[in-house]
Amino acid sequence: MKSKTQRHQPACIDADKLINELSIIIGNCDLLIQNTEPDSKHTRRLVVIRDMADTVRKELVEHQRQVEAEMRKPGTQKAS
């Protein structure tokens, strides 16, 4: 039986790291948007950056799920 740590390892460490970093970008954009004049040029740019980061984060999360589902199939092993 696998240990708790082994069971919760992401399929791709690089993708997991990017997801975390994109989440930080999204959170910082949210904070900046709150402190910026509504409907200003800067707010609109921050919203674009935030939305792009969120879209990429969601795509990476879905890709992670697909890779992990593929790895759970019989005969498929995680690459070292």
Distance bins in CASP14 RR format, pairs under 12 A and 6 or more apart:
PFRMAT RR
TARGET T0000
AUTHOR 0000-0000-0000
RMODE 2
METHOD distances of the structure
MODEL  1
1 7 0 0 0 0 1 0 0 0 0 0 0
2 8 0 0 0 0 1 0 0 0 0 0 0
2 9 0 0 0 0 1 0 0 0 0 0 0
2 78 0 0 0 0 0 1 0 0 0 0 0
3 9 0 0 0 0 0 1 0 0 0 0 0
6 78 0 0 0 0 1 0 0 0 0 0 0
7 68 0 0 0 0 0 1 0 0 0 0 0
7 72 0 0 0 0 0 1 0 0 0 0 0
7 78 0 0 0 0 0 1 0 0 0 0 0
8 16 0 0 0 0 0 1 0 0 0 0 0
8 68 0 0 0 0 0 1 0 0 0 0 0
9 16 0 0 0 0 1 0 0 0 0 0 0
9 64 0 0 0 0 0 1 0 0 0 0 0
9 68 0 0 0 0 1 0 0 0 0 0 0
9 71 0 0 0 0 0 1 0 0 0 0 0
9 78 0 0 0 0 1 0 0 0 0 0 0
9 80 0 0 0 0 0 1 0 0 0 0 0
10 16 1 1 0 0 0 0 0 0 0 0 0
10 17 0 0 0 0 1 0 0 0 0 0 0
10 18 0 0 0 0 0 1 0 0 0 0 0
10 19 0 0 0 0 1 0 0 0 0 0 0
10 20 0 0 0 0 0 1 0 0 0 0 0
10 60 0 0 0 0 0 1 0 0 0 0 0
10 61 0 0 0 0 0 1 0 0 0 0 0
10 63 0 0 0 0 0 1 0 0 0 0 0
10 64 1 0 0 1 0 0 0 0 0 0 0
10 65 0 0 0 0 0 1 0 0 0 0 0
10 67 0 0 0 0 1 0 0 0 0 0 0
10 68 1 0 0 1 0 0 0 0 0 0 0
10 71 0 0 0 0 0 1 0 0 0 0 0
10 78 0 0 0 0 0 1 0 0 0 0 0
11 19 0 0 0 0 0 1 0 0 0 0 0
11 60 0 0 0 0 0 1 0 0 0 0 0
11 61 0 0 0 0 0 1 0 0 0 0 0
11 63 0 0 0 0 1 0 0 0 0 0 0
11 64 1 0 1 0 0 0 0 0 0 0 0
11 65 0 0 0 0 1 0 0 0 0 0 0
11 66 0 0 0 0 1 0 0 0 0 0 0
11 67 1 0 1 0 0 0 0 0 0 0 0
11 68 1 0 1 0 0 0 0 0 0 0 0
11 69 0 0 0 0 1 0 0 0 0 0 0
11 70 0 0 0 0 1 0 0 0 0 0 0
11 71 1 0 1 0 0 0 0 0 0 0 0
11 72 0 0 0 0 1 0 0 0 0 0 0
11 76 0 0 0 0 0 1 0 0 0 0 0
11 77 0 0 0 0 0 1 0 0 0 0 0
11 78 1 0 0 1 0 0 0 0 0 0 0
11 79 0 0 0 0 1 0 0 0 0 0 0
12 18 0 0 0 0 1 0 0 0 0 0 0
12 19 0 0 0 0 1 0 0 0 0 0 0
12 60 0 0 0 0 1 0 0 0 0 0 0
12 61 0 0 0 0 0 1 0 0 0 0 0
12 63 0 0 0 0 1 0 0 0 0 0 0
12 64 1 0 0 1 0 0 0 0 0 0 0
12 65 0 0 0 0 0 1 0 0 0 0 0
12 66 0 0 0 0 0 1 0 0 0 0 0
12 67 1 0 0 1 0 0 0 0 0 0 0
12 68 0 0 0 0 1 0 0 0 0 0 0
12 70 0 0 0 0 0 1 0 0 0 0 0
12 71 0 0 0 0 0 1 0 0 0 0 0
12 78 0 0 0 0 1 0 0 0 0 0 0
12 79 0 0 0 0 1 0 0 0 0 0 0
13 19 0 0 0 0 0 1 0 0 0 0 0
13 20 0 0 0 0 0 1 0 0 0 0 0
13 64 0 0 0 0 0 1 0 0 0 0 0
13 67 0 0 0 0 0 1 0 0 0 0 0
13 78 0 0 0 0 0 1 0 0 0 0 0
13 79 0 0 0 0 0 1 0 0 0 0 0
13 80 0 0 0 0 0 1 0 0 0 0 0
14 20 0 0 0 0 0 1 0 0 0 0 0
14 21 0 0 0 0 0 1 0 0 0 0 0
14 60 0 0 0 0 1 0 0 0 0 0 0
14 63 0 0 0 0 0 1 0 0 0 0 0
14 64 0 0 0 0 0 1 0 0 0 0 0
14 67 0 0 0 0 0 1 0 0 0 0 0
15 21 0 0 0 0 0 1 0 0 0 0 0
15 22 0 0 0 0 0 1 0 0 0 0 0
15 56 0 0 0 0 0 1 0 0 0 0 0
15 57 0 0 0 0 0 1 0 0 0 0 0
15 59 0 0 0 0 1 0 0 0 0 0 0
15 60 1 0 1 0 0 0 0 0 0 0 0
15 61 0 0 0 0 1 0 0 0 0 0 0
15 62 0 0 0 0 0 1 0 0 0 0 0
15 63 1 0 0 1 0 0 0 0 0 0 0
15 64 1 0 1 0 0 0 0 0 0 0 0
15 65 0 0 0 0 0 1 0 0 0 0 0
15 66 0 0 0 0 0 1 0 0 0 0 0
15 67 0 0 0 0 1 0 0 0 0 0 0
15 68 0 0 0 0 0 1 0 0 0 0 0
16 22 0 0 0 0 0 1 0 0 0 0 0
16 23 0 0 0 0 0 1 0 0 0 0 0
16 57 0 0 0 0 0 1 0 0 0 0 0
16 60 0 0 0 0 1 0 0 0 0 0 0
16 61 0 0 0 0 1 0 0 0 0 0 0
16 63 0 0 0 0 0 1 0 0 0 0 0
16 64 1 0 0 1 0 0 0 0 0 0 0
16 65 0 0 0 0 0 1 0 0 0 0 0
16 67 0 0 0 0 0 1 0 0 0 0 0
16 68 0 0 0 0 0 1 0 0 0 0 0
17 23 0 0 0 0 0 1 0 0 0 0 0
17 24 0 0 0 0 0 1 0 0 0 0 0
17 57 0 0 0 0 0 1 0 0 0 0 0
17 60 0 0 0 0 0 1 0 0 0 0 0
17 64 0 0 0 0 0 1 0 0 0 0 0
18 24 0 0 0 0 0 1 0 0 0 0 0
18 25 0 0 0 0 0 1 0 0 0 0 0
18 53 0 0 0 0 0 1 0 0 0 0 0
18 56 1 0 0 1 0 0 0 0 0 0 0
18 57 0 0 0 0 1 0 0 0 0 0 0
18 59 0 0 0 0 0 1 0 0 0 0 0
18 60 1 0 1 0 0 0 0 0 0 0 0
18 61 0 0 0 0 0 1 0 0 0 0 0
18 63 0 0 0 0 0 1 0 0 0 0 0
18 64 0 0 0 0 0 1 0 0 0 0 0
19 25 0 0 0 0 0 1 0 0 0 0 0
19 26 0 0 0 0 0 1 0 0 0 0 0
19 53 0 0 0 0 0 1 0 0 0 0 0
19 54 0 0 0 0 0 1 0 0 0 0 0
19 56 0 0 0 0 1 0 0 0 0 0 0
19 57 1 0 1 0 0 0 0 0 0 0 0
19 58 0 0 0 0 1 0 0 0 0 0 0
19 59 0 0 0 0 1 0 0 0 0 0 0
19 60 1 0 1 0 0 0 0 0 0 0 0
19 61 1 0 0 1 0 0 0 0 0 0 0
19 62 0 0 0 0 0 1 0 0 0 0 0
19 63 0 0 0 0 1 0 0 0 0 0 0
19 64 1 0 0 1 0 0 0 0 0 0 0
19 65 0 0 0 0 0 1 0 0 0 0 0
20 26 0 0 0 0 0 1 0 0 0 0 0
20 27 0 0 0 0 0 1 0 0 0 0 0
20 53 0 0 0 0 0 1 0 0 0 0 0
20 57 0 0 0 0 1 0 0 0 0 0 0
20 60 0 0 0 0 0 1 0 0 0 0 0
20 61 0 0 0 0 0 1 0 0 0 0 0
20 64 0 0 0 0 0 1 0 0 0 0 0
21 27 0 0 0 0 0 1 0 0 0 0 0
21 28 0 0 0 0 0 1 0 0 0 0 0
21 53 0 0 0 0 1 0 0 0 0 0 0
21 56 0 0 0 0 0 1 0 0 0 0 0
21 57 0 0 0 0 1 0 0 0 0 0 0
21 60 0 0 0 0 0 1 0 0 0 0 0
22 28 0 0 0 0 0 1 0 0 0 0 0
22 29 0 0 0 0 0 1 0 0 0 0 0
22 49 0 0 0 0 0 1 0 0 0 0 0
22 50 0 0 0 0 0 1 0 0 0 0 0
22 51 0 0 0 0 0 1 0 0 0 0 0
22 52 0 0 0 0 1 0 0 0 0 0 0
22 53 1 0 1 0 0 0 0 0 0 0 0
22 54 1 0 0 1 0 0 0 0 0 0 0
22 55 0 0 0 0 1 0 0 0 0 0 0
22 56 1 0 1 0 0 0 0 0 0 0 0
22 57 1 0 1 0 0 0 0 0 0 0 0
22 58 0 0 0 0 1 0 0 0 0 0 0
22 59 0 0 0 0 1 0 0 0 0 0 0
22 60 1 0 0 1 0 0 0 0 0 0 0
22 61 0 0 0 0 1 0 0 0 0 0 0
23 29 0 0 0 0 0 1 0 0 0 0 0
23 30 0 0 0 0 0 1 0 0 0 0 0
23 50 0 0 0 0 0 1 0 0 0 0 0
23 53 0 0 0 0 1 0 0 0 0 0 0
23 54 0 0 0 0 1 0 0 0 0 0 0
23 56 0 0 0 0 0 1 0 0 0 0 0
23 57 1 0 0 1 0 0 0 0 0 0 0
23 58 0 0 0 0 0 1 0 0 0 0 0
23 60 0 0 0 0 0 1 0 0 0 0 0
23 61 0 0 0 0 0 1 0 0 0 0 0
24 30 0 0 0 0 0 1 0 0 0 0 0
24 31 0 0 0 0 0 1 0 0 0 0 0
24 50 0 0 0 0 0 1 0 0 0 0 0
24 53 0 0 0 0 1 0 0 0 0 0 0
24 57 0 0 0 0 0 1 0 0 0 0 0
25 31 0 0 0 0 0 1 0 0 0 0 0
25 32 0 0 0 0 0 1 0 0 0 0 0
25 46 0 0 0 0 0 1 0 0 0 0 0
25 49 1 0 0 1 0 0 0 0 0 0 0
25 50 1 0 0 1 0 0 0 0 0 0 0
25 51 0 0 0 0 0 1 0 0 0 0 0
25 52 0 0 0 0 1 0 0 0 0 0 0
25 53 1 0 1 0 0 0 0 0 0 0 0
25 54 0 0 0 0 1 0 0 0 0 0 0
25 55 0 0 0 0 0 1 0 0 0 0 0
25 56 0 0 0 0 1 0 0 0 0 0 0
25 57 0 0 0 0 1 0 0 0 0 0 0
26 32 0 0 0 0 0 1 0 0 0 0 0
26 33 0 0 0 0 0 1 0 0 0 0 0
26 46 0 0 0 0 0 1 0 0 0 0 0
26 47 0 0 0 0 0 1 0 0 0 0 0
26 49 0 0 0 0 1 0 0 0 0 0 0
26 50 1 0 1 0 0 0 0 0 0 0 0
26 51 0 0 0 0 1 0 0 0 0 0 0
26 52 0 0 0 0 1 0 0 0 0 0 0
26 53 1 0 1 0 0 0 0 0 0 0 0
26 54 1 0 1 0 0 0 0 0 0 0 0
26 55 0 0 0 0 0 1 0 0 0 0 0
26 56 0 0 0 0 1 0 0 0 0 0 0
26 57 1 0 0 1 0 0 0 0 0 0 0
26 58 0 0 0 0 0 1 0 0 0 0 0
27 33 0 0 0 0 1 0 0 0 0 0 0
27 34 0 0 0 0 0 1 0 0 0 0 0
27 46 0 0 0 0 0 1 0 0 0 0 0
27 49 0 0 0 0 0 1 0 0 0 0 0
27 50 1 0 0 1 0 0 0 0 0 0 0
27 53 0 0 0 0 1 0 0 0 0 0 0
27 54 0 0 0 0 1 0 0 0 0 0 0
27 57 0 0 0 0 0 1 0 0 0 0 0
28 34 0 0 0 0 0 1 0 0 0 0 0
28 35 0 0 0 0 0 1 0 0 0 0 0
28 46 0 0 0 0 1 0 0 0 0 0 0
28 49 0 0 0 0 1 0 0 0 0 0 0
28 50 0 0 0 0 1 0 0 0 0 0 0
28 53 0 0 0 0 1 0 0 0 0 0 0
29 35 0 0 0 0 0 1 0 0 0 0 0
29 36 0 0 0 0 0 1 0 0 0 0 0
29 42 0 0 0 0 0 1 0 0 0 0 0
29 43 0 0 0 0 0 1 0 0 0 0 0
29 44 0 0 0 0 0 1 0 0 0 0 0
29 45 0 0 0 0 1 0 0 0 0 0 0
29 46 1 0 1 0 0 0 0 0 0 0 0
29 47 1 0 0 1 0 0 0 0 0 0 0
29 48 0 0 0 0 1 0 0 0 0 0 0
29 49 1 0 1 0 0 0 0 0 0 0 0
29 50 1 1 0 0 0 0 0 0 0 0 0
29 51 0 0 0 0 1 0 0 0 0 0 0
29 52 0 0 0 0 1 0 0 0 0 0 0
29 53 1 0 0 1 0 0 0 0 0 0 0
29 54 0 0 0 0 1 0 0 0 0 0 0
29 57 0 0 0 0 0 1 0 0 0 0 0
30 36 0 0 0 0 0 1 0 0 0 0 0
30 43 0 0 0 0 0 1 0 0 0 0 0
30 46 0 0 0 0 1 0 0 0 0 0 0
30 47 0 0 0 0 1 0 0 0 0 0 0
30 49 0 0 0 0 0 1 0 0 0 0 0
30 50 1 0 0 1 0 0 0 0 0 0 0
30 51 0 0 0 0 0 1 0 0 0 0 0
30 53 0 0 0 0 0 1 0 0 0 0 0
30 54 0 0 0 0 0 1 0 0 0 0 0
31 46 0 0 0 0 1 0 0 0 0 0 0
31 50 0 0 0 0 0 1 0 0 0 0 0
32 40 0 0 0 0 0 1 0 0 0 0 0
32 42 0 0 0 0 1 0 0 0 0 0 0
32 43 0 0 0 0 1 0 0 0 0 0 0
32 45 0 0 0 0 1 0 0 0 0 0 0
32 46 1 0 1 0 0 0 0 0 0 0 0
32 47 0 0 0 0 0 1 0 0 0 0 0
32 49 0 0 0 0 1 0 0 0 0 0 0
32 50 0 0 0 0 1 0 0 0 0 0 0
33 39 0 0 0 0 0 1 0 0 0 0 0
33 40 0 0 0 0 0 1 0 0 0 0 0
33 42 0 0 0 0 1 0 0 0 0 0 0
33 43 1 0 1 0 0 0 0 0 0 0 0
33 44 0 0 0 0 1 0 0 0 0 0 0
33 45 0 0 0 0 0 1 0 0 0 0 0
33 46 1 0 1 0 0 0 0 0 0 0 0
33 47 1 0 0 1 0 0 0 0 0 0 0
33 48 0 0 0 0 0 1 0 0 0 0 0
33 49 0 0 0 0 1 0 0 0 0 0 0
33 50 1 0 0 1 0 0 0 0 0 0 0
33 51 0 0 0 0 0 1 0 0 0 0 0
34 43 0 0 0 0 1 0 0 0 0 0 0
34 46 0 0 0 0 1 0 0 0 0 0 0
34 47 0 0 0 0 0 1 0 0 0 0 0
34 50 0 0 0 0 0 1 0 0 0 0 0
35 42 0 0 0 0 0 1 0 0 0 0 0
35 43 0 0 0 0 1 0 0 0 0 0 0
35 46 0 0 0 0 0 1 0 0 0 0 0
36 42 1 0 1 0 0 0 0 0 0 0 0
36 43 1 0 1 0 0 0 0 0 0 0 0
36 44 0 0 0 0 1 0 0 0 0 0 0
36 45 0 0 0 0 1 0 0 0 0 0 0
36 46 1 0 0 1 0 0 0 0 0 0 0
36 47 0 0 0 0 1 0 0 0 0 0 0
36 50 0 0 0 0 0 1 0 0 0 0 0
37 43 1 0 0 1 0 0 0 0 0 0 0
37 44 0 0 0 0 0 1 0 0 0 0 0
37 46 0 0 0 0 0 1 0 0 0 0 0
38 44 0 0 0 0 1 0 0 0 0 0 0
38 46 0 0 0 0 0 1 0 0 0 0 0
38 47 0 0 0 0 0 1 0 0 0 0 0
39 45 0 0 0 0 0 1 0 0 0 0 0
39 46 0 0 0 0 0 1 0 0 0 0 0
39 47 0 0 0 0 0 1 0 0 0 0 0
40 46 0 0 0 0 1 0 0 0 0 0 0
40 47 0 0 0 0 0 1 0 0 0 0 0
41 47 0 0 0 0 0 1 0 0 0 0 0
41 48 0 0 0 0 0 1 0 0 0 0 0
42 48 0 0 0 0 0 1 0 0 0 0 0
42 49 0 0 0 0 0 1 0 0 0 0 0
43 49 0 0 0 0 0 1 0 0 0 0 0
43 50 0 0 0 0 0 1 0 0 0 0 0
44 50 0 0 0 0 0 1 0 0 0 0 0
44 51 0 0 0 0 0 1 0 0 0 0 0
45 51 0 0 0 0 0 1 0 0 0 0 0
45 52 0 0 0 0 0 1 0 0 0 0 0
46 52 0 0 0 0 0 1 0 0 0 0 0
46 53 0 0 0 0 0 1 0 0 0 0 0
47 53 0 0 0 0 0 1 0 0 0 0 0
47 54 0 0 0 0 0 1 0 0 0 0 0
48 54 0 0 0 0 0 1 0 0 0 0 0
48 55 0 0 0 0 0 1 0 0 0 0 0
49 55 0 0 0 0 0 1 0 0 0 0 0
49 56 0 0 0 0 0 1 0 0 0 0 0
50 56 0 0 0 0 0 1 0 0 0 0 0
50 57 0 0 0 0 0 1 0 0 0 0 0
51 57 0 0 0 0 0 1 0 0 0 0 0
51 58 0 0 0 0 0 1 0 0 0 0 0
52 58 0 0 0 0 0 1 0 0 0 0 0
52 59 0 0 0 0 0 1 0 0 0 0 0
53 59 0 0 0 0 0 1 0 0 0 0 0
53 60 0 0 0 0 0 1 0 0 0 0 0
54 60 0 0 0 0 0 1 0 0 0 0 0
54 61 0 0 0 0 0 1 0 0 0 0 0
55 61 0 0 0 0 0 1 0 0 0 0 0
55 62 0 0 0 0 0 1 0 0 0 0 0
56 62 0 0 0 0 0 1 0 0 0 0 0
56 63 0 0 0 0 0 1 0 0 0 0 0
57 63 0 0 0 0 0 1 0 0 0 0 0
57 64 0 0 0 0 0 1 0 0 0 0 0
58 64 0 0 0 0 0 1 0 0 0 0 0
58 65 0 0 0 0 0 1 0 0 0 0 0
59 65 0 0 0 0 0 1 0 0 0 0 0
59 66 0 0 0 0 0 1 0 0 0 0 0
60 66 0 0 0 0 0 1 0 0 0 0 0
60 67 0 0 0 0 0 1 0 0 0 0 0
61 67 0 0 0 0 0 1 0 0 0 0 0
61 68 0 0 0 0 0 1 0 0 0 0 0
62 68 0 0 0 0 0 1 0 0 0 0 0
62 69 0 0 0 0 0 1 0 0 0 0 0
63 69 0 0 0 0 0 1 0 0 0 0 0
63 70 0 0 0 0 0 1 0 0 0 0 0
64 70 0 0 0 0 0 1 0 0 0 0 0
64 71 0 0 0 0 0 1 0 0 0 0 0
65 71 0 0 0 0 0 1 0 0 0 0 0
65 72 0 0 0 0 0 1 0 0 0 0 0
66 72 0 0 0 0 0 1 0 0 0 0 0
66 73 0 0 0 0 0 1 0 0 0 0 0
67 73 0 0 0 0 0 1 0 0 0 0 0
67 76 0 0 0 0 0 1 0 0 0 0 0
67 78 0 0 0 0 1 0 0 0 0 0 0
67 79 0 0 0 0 0 1 0 0 0 0 0
68 76 0 0 0 0 0 1 0 0 0 0 0
68 78 0 0 0 0 1 0 0 0 0 0 0
69 76 0 0 0 0 1 0 0 0 0 0 0
70 76 1 0 0 1 0 0 0 0 0 0 0
70 77 0 0 0 0 0 1 0 0 0 0 0
70 78 0 0 0 0 0 1 0 0 0 0 0
70 79 0 0 0 0 0 1 0 0 0 0 0
71 77 1 0 0 1 0 0 0 0 0 0 0
71 78 1 0 1 0 0 0 0 0 0 0 0
71 79 0 0 0 0 1 0 0 0 0 0 0
72 78 0 0 0 0 0 1 0 0 0 0 0
END
